[in-house]
Each structure stands twice: as structure tokens, then as C-alpha cells.
Amino acid sequence: LGPTLLTTLIAAFLVRGGVAKAYKTEISQVGLPSVSAGHLGSVAFPHKLLPNRQAAFDLAVAAPISSLLLSSALVALGASQVGALNPEEVPLKIPAIQLPASLAAFLGYPIPVQNQE
């Protein structure tokens, strides 16, 4: 898993654990892997019956909402870093893309932008 995906998964685990602690209940959490997306989120299993419907609802929505908020913040951060770049230079200016682009060039694949200076 990449650091960004791992960060959202850890945040979801922590928030759901916090909600469970607020309702004074214990849960077991399991991350759901995915070949294409890295992870599909997580599932929580309470150790005993939940006290009420509100607790069940809060446990169900805590992780997806925290993942959505964190992902939105990370997308905004990435967009702010790319926004000032010339679109033709973007692939070689973003650190996360430099290694794959260099590897593709080494293997003989054309990459969108190559230094022609």
C-alpha cells in the first residue's frame, strides 16, 4: 500500500476505535485489501451488542467519513502543488511520478515530457 492509502486506512481505524471507545464498547477491525485500489476500507465487529441504533450508525459512518475528509485534504494538497506548473512539465516535476517516468524512459517507453535542454 502506498503511504497515502495507508494513511487513510489508519485514520479510519483510529476514528472508528474512538467512536467505539466513546460508546464504551470493544470492536475488532479488519482491513479489506483490493488488488486495484490498494484497500477497500475496513470492517468492524463489535464484541457484544451495541447499546443503541445511534451507536451502530456512528460506528458505520465514522471510518468512511474520516477517509473521505482525509482524502479530500490530500487531493487539495496535491492540486495546490501541481497548480502552478506548466501542464507539459508536470510529469517530471511531481516527486511521486519521477521514479515511474524514469523507469519507463529506461525501458524505452516514451514519456510525455523529457528534458530537452
Order of alpha helices (4+ residues) and beta strands (2+ residues): alpha-beta-beta-alpha-alpha-alpha
